[in-house]
Amino acid sequence: MNTLYKVCLTLIIIGAINWGMIGLFNVNLVTLLFGEDSVLTNIVYALVGISGLICTGLLLKPLDEHHA
């Protein structure tokens, strides 16, 4: 797995944890850290969304890419 996919997966995991916190505790970590409707909040959300789009390519790749 190349570096781009690793960075994107990390951002997706951060986004998933944030959604879990919202669902379980009604706490949005992104807005707590960067403020509601701030530019940084929007950048974080955009990066997580773009990461999700990039990682859709992982669905098309075989899980085992080792060659004999």
ROMI-486994 format. One line per 4 residues: number of its first residue (from 1); their letters; for each residue x, y, z of N, C-alpha, C. Coordinates in steps of 0.1 Angstrom, whole numbers, plus 5000, padded with zeros to 4 digits. Layout:
NUM	A	X/Y/Z/X/Y/Z/X/Y/Z; ... .
END
This chain:
1	MNTL	5009/4988/5000/5000/5000/5000/5009/5012/5000; 5006/5021/4991/5015/5033/4990/5011/5044/5001; 5020/5054/5002/5019/5064/5012/5006/5072/5011; 5001/5075/4999/4989/5082/4997/4977/5075/5004 .
5	YKVC	4976/5062/5001/4965/5054/5007/4966/5053/5022; 4978/5053/5027/4980/5052/5042/4976/5065/5048; 4979/5077/5042/4975/5090/5047/4960/5091/5047; 4954/5087/5035/4940/5088/5034/4932/5079/5043 .
9	LTLI	4937/5067/5045/4931/5058/5055/4932/5063/5069; 4943/5070/5073/4944/5076/5086/4933/5087/5087; 4932/5095/5077/4921/5106/5078/4907/5100/5079; 4905/5089/5072/4892/5083/5072/4889/5077/5086 .
13	IIGA	4899/5071/5092/4898/5066/5106/4895/5077/5116; 4902/5088/5114/4899/5100/5122/4885/5105/5121; 4880/5105/5108/4866/5109/5105/4856/5099/5111; 4860/5086/5111/4851/5076/5116/4850/5077/5132 .
17	INWG	4861/5080/5138/4861/5082/5152/4853/5094/5156; 4854/5105/5148/4847/5117/5151/4832/5114/5150; 4828/5106/5139/4813/5103/5138/4809/5094/5149; 4817/5085/5154/4814/5077/5165/4812/5085/5178 .
21	MIGL	4820/5095/5180/4819/5104/5191/4806/5112/5190; 4802/5116/5178/4790/5124/5177/4778/5115/5180; 4778/5103/5174/4767/5093/5177/4766/5089/5191; 4777/5086/5198/4776/5081/5211/4775/5092/5222 .
25	FNVN	4782/5103/5220/4783/5112/5231/4778/5127/5227; 4774/5128/5214/4770/5141/5209/4782/5151/5210; 4794/5147/5208/4806/5155/5209/4813/5155/5195; 4814/5166/5189/4821/5167/5176/4836/5172/5179 .
29	LVTL	4845/5163/5178/4859/5167/5182/4865/5177/5172; 4861/5177/5160/4866/5186/5150/4862/5201/5153; 4849/5202/5157/4845/5216/5160/4850/5220/5174; 4852/5210/5183/4858/5214/5196/4873/5219/5194 .
33	LFGE	4880/5213/5185/4894/5217/5183/4895/5229/5174; 4887/5231/5164/4889/5242/5154/4878/5252/5154; 4867/5250/5161/4856/5259/5161/4846/5256/5151; 4834/5260/5154/4823/5257/5144/4823/5267/5133 .
37	DSVL	4822/5262/5121/4822/5270/5108/4835/5277/5106; 4846/5272/5111/4859/5278/5109/4865/5272/5096; 4874/5279/5090/4881/5275/5078/4888/5261/5081; 4894/5260/5092/4901/5248/5095/4892/5236/5096 .
41	TNIV	4880/5238/5102/4870/5228/5103/4866/5223/5089; 4863/5232/5081/4859/5229/5067/4871/5222/5060; 4883/5226/5062/4894/5219/5056/4895/5204/5060; 4894/5202/5073/4894/5188/5079/4883/5180/5072 .
45	YALV	4871/5185/5072/4860/5178/5066/4862/5175/5051; 4868/5185/5044/4871/5183/5030/4882/5172/5028; 4892/5173/5036/4903/5163/5035/4898/5148/5038; 4889/5147/5048/4883/5134/5051/4875/5129/5039 .
49	GISG	4867/5138/5034/4858/5134/5022/4866/5131/5010; 4877/5138/5007/4885/5135/4995/4893/5122/4998; 4897/5120/5010/4903/5107/5013/4894/5095/5011; 4881/5097/5014/4872/5086/5012/4870/5083/4997 .
53	LICT	4870/5094/4989/4870/5092/4974/4882/5085/4969; 4894/5089/4974/4906/5083/4969/4907/5068/4973; 4902/5065/4985/4903/5051/4990/4892/5042/4984; 4883/5047/4976/4874/5038/4969/4881/5029/4960 .
57	GLLL	4893/5034/4955/4901/5026/4946/4906/5013/4953; 4907/5013/4966/4911/5001/4974/4901/4990/4972; 4889/4994/4970/4878/4983/4968/4880/4975/4955; 4887/4981/4946/4889/4975/4933/4902/4967/4932 .
61	KPLD	4911/4969/4942/4924/4962/4942/4922/4949/4950; 4930/4938/4946/4929/4926/4953/4936/4928/4967; 4932/4921/4977/4937/4923/4990/4952/4917/4991; 4955/4907/4984/4968/4901/4984/4975/4904/4971 .
65	EHHA	4984/4914/4972/4992/4918/4960/5005/4911/4959; 5008/4901/4967/5021/4894/4967/5022/4886/4955; 5033/4886/4948/5035/4878/4936/5045/4867/4940; 5042/4855/4935/5050/4843/4937/5063/4844/4929 .
END
